[in-house]
Amino acid sequence: MRLIHSKHAFWGLGIASFLESILVPIPLEALLIPLMQAHRRRIFLLSTIALLGCLAGAVVGYFVGYFVFDTIGQQLVEMVSTPEQFEHVRSRMEEDGFWFILSVGVIPIPFQIAMLAAGATSYSFFLFMLASALSRALRYYGLGLLVLIAGNKAQAIFERHKAAAAIVVTVVVLVIWVGALLGK
């Protein structure tokens, strides 16, 4: 609560977003929604700061996977996942990288594993960043829209419906993904 009303709130959000994307598998929404409620006139600025912090973390995560995965990758995987989950992610990345990154970036699960896998498999950096930006923008600007519509009830609504919302968004992404595959 001190950060929300601090003159450092915006920097704090950027740093928290960066750290959340590379180290801390705790959803940023716990900080972002109250910040948005306290600074309603700056909701889209807050969404942008969260997005930029996350994308900075995505760059770091990608390059850790790309350059040092062979050296310390196993320890990193064990911090955020299991070896079996990572192998599943790696195979999904090789088959459908863009859509996989897009779907993982939208749903509230740790994004670190997708970043490491994208780098470790040498997936296109441009497509990785594009999918990351689209998915996280959908999350953060969607939260901003929720706060604009629901006001102080946004946190309660988010908590009550986050699983259903994640399912709906994931289904939409999957439908678009299947449509793209059928269009090939």
Secondary structure, 3 states (H helix, E strand, C coil): CCCCCCCCHHHHHHHHHHHHHHCCCCCCHHHHHHHHHHCHHHHHHHHHHHHHHHHHHHHHHHHHHHHHHHHHHHHHHHHHCCHHHHHHHHHHHHHHHHHHHHHHHHCCCCCHHHHHHHHHCCCCHHHHHHHHHHHHHHHHHHHHHHHHHHHHHHHHHHHHHHHHHHHHHHHHHHHHHHHHHHHC
